Amino acid sequence: MDDPSSVETAVSGLCLVTKVRGIMDYATQPELREQLKQVISHAERAVVLELTDVSVCDSAGLNVLLGARREAEKAAVVLVLACVPVPLRQILEMTRADHVLRVFEPVADAEAALSS
């Protein structure tokens, strides 16, 4: 069976832009958590999680995002979300996680905010 999720990272200015694809749920949580921890450990200043291609995100996936934010905070790295699909945006709003996780529409807006 193919891995239902993947993480790709590219450097863009002072930011690491990390594209998360696929399913963020109980089954993928351990690997995603570890992958994001590695991304954060390599970031100098900021990480943008680009979530356009996240097809499913349940409470375990939300927990991964909140855990990544805590890891980033410990590492003195700013972590933000970009291109959040509508269903995930609704989850963030219902749980009020959007008050903790900064959300931007295009990645360019996130990069601009983090570069200033």
Secondary structure, DSSP 8 states (H G I E B T S, - for coil): ---SEEEEEEEETTEEEEEEEEEESTTTHHHHHHHHHHHHHH-SSEEEEE-TTEEEE-HHHHHHHHHHHHHHHHTT-EEEEES--HHHHHHHHHTTGGGTSEEESSHHHHHHHHH-
